[in-house]
Amino acid sequence: MLLDDHLVLFIKYNINLFIAIINSIHDKFRGVRMQRNKRFAIIAVILVLIAAAGVFIYKGSWVFKSSPKVADEEPAKSQDPQPTEEPEIEQPLPTPIEPEPKVPEHKEVRGIYLTGHSVGLESRFSHLIDLINTTELNAMVIDVKDDNGEISYKSSVPLVKELETDKTVKIKDIKAVIQRLDENYIYPIARIVVFKDNIAATQKPEFAIKSKDGSVWRDYKKVAWINPYIKEAWEYPISIAEEAADMGFKEIQFDYVRFPTDGNRSLIDYGEAGTDRTMSQSISEFLSYARERLSKKGVVVSADIYGLVTTVKDDMGIGQQLEDLSTSVDVLCPMVYPSHYAYGSYGIKYPDLEPYRTVFTSLSTAKQRVEQIQTDKSKAKIRPWLQDFTGAWLRPKSAYKVYKSADVKAQIQAAYDSGLTEWILWNAGNKYTEDALLKE
């Protein structure tokens, strides 16, 4: 720090005054008897007091100049012209970094199907988790949107709220369910029924399949269907699928992704949209569009198809043609339940009685057909649904048998012998033949 310049000048020009004061003090104390050191000390103190008094008189207080970074007084304005400030150049905003799209991770699935009720019932859900943990199973297919058009949990999708399709809550905390599956290394698959939807088709008739008289068409069970030709109607199941992906499901499996098979179909009028493309094109376009949307969320997209689709050449009048579908999804899931084949299929009088032969013929044919497709697009893997139930409705009674461990094992072996590595068991009541499964 430096003394204020004015203070320095003050001292400089009054130095004679200081000298005179010192001499006067010295003379005053000359006759006083005291030690020399004490005399000089008194003189020094008096001098300091005089100096301080002079500064206060001149300036009003002690003033020290510090380095230029601190100044209480406004600096004097320069008389020189101020340089013109250059305008500030607006810097361009940084380009936002797009998050890299998630890559779907395909897993070799050996799974079982669960309804929303089974997931919501703790005792049953825990039992099925234990079944997976102790056997070769590794996946669960869980109803998100079921055959009735109901959503299993409280959804945030606007149209779900409008239609109130989530008012019957089967799964109270879907995120907790996904976390629990993750903790047990169980691959979660969301099953979403698409075009069979009595609730949506009834409340939104503009999306429904219509009769020629303009009314909503219904099948023999009085169920209304969404018209697959109407692209605006696709948003509903896809938005539910996107929500399921956000919840943590690793795969979206679309079921009833077809046109209706029963009911008086001669009464149907698909409208003008039905003249633009075939049924097969419509179903394939829906699945391709859904996969495009969902792949951005890093989920696998699969589709359930009829077992006969694997061996017939056309689309069976329902929009499911094997070659078209094989480039529209990541996984195709033919429902090769022996009980669902017509008598005499594949030269087998009663297919339900010969599960290995029925399943092997269907799957080996499908695998061969897919391999022969000439395309630059990726081709779907095949993962069959297998029968773990008894077709007791078949007549005569000699046309079916009670399915036991050996019958389920025969189907699994048929899948492997066809060159496949994946499969899922279906039982509507979610009761599975544990003895048919290899122990972990």
Protein Blocks (a to p, Z undefined) as FASTA:
>chain_A
ZZdfklmmmmmmmmmmmmmmmmmmmmmmmmpccdfklmmmmmmmmmmmmmmmmmmmmnop
acddddfkbcfbdcdddfbdcdddddddddddddddddddddddddddddddddfklmmm
mklmmmmmmmmmmmmbfbdcddfbdfkopafbdcfbfklmmnopmmpcfblblmlmmmmm
mmnopacdddddfklcfklmmmmmmlpccdfkopacddfkopacddfklmklmmmmmmmm
mmmmmnopabdcdehiacdfedjfklpcgbjmlmmpcfklmmmmmmmmmmmmmmmnopac
dddddfklmmmmblnonopafklmmmmbmbdcddfbfklpcehihhiablmlmmmlmmmm
mmmmmmmmmmmpccfbdcdddddddddbdffkbccfklpccddfklmmmmmmmmmmnopa
bdcdddfklpacfklpccZZ
